[in-house]
Structures are given as structure tokens and as C-alpha cells.
Amino acid sequence: MSISEEEFKIRLGKKIEDLRTSTDFGVRELALKADIEHHQLINIQKGRVDARICTLKKIADALGIELKVLLDF
């Protein structure tokens, strides 16, 4: 099933937010751990931006998961 780019960004952001909250990380805490700006993480979670694959890898590493887990939605 193909989804639009907009829907992809929304689903990805929701997945990251769900994983973040399930690990009890705040936005700033995860951003710091992932070495990205907290506003960048917020924008990714809201589906407002196209995140680079390297940024997604940083987020996955900070969450202690494989990158493919972020994309499994």
C-alpha cells in the first residue's frame, strides 16, 4: 500500500513520539541524547519536516533500537 509523503511524515513522527514516551524520555532529553536540536525533534514528531536518514539513525540509536524499527508502521 502506497501512502503520500505527508502521511509518511505524520506516521513516522507519531512512531518516534510513541517510542520516546514509552521509554520515558522527554523531548529535550531524547534530543540531547541523539545530539540534535529539540526543536528539530519536535518538528519531526509533528510531521513538519523531511528528516535526513542520518538524523533518524541518531534518534534510533538514542532510543536503543534499530533504524528499521522507526520505519515499521
Protein Blocks (a to p, Z undefined) as FASTA:
>chain_A
ZZdfklmmmmmmmmmmmmmmmnopafklmmmmnopafklmmmmmnopaccdfklmmmmmm
mnopafklmmmZZ
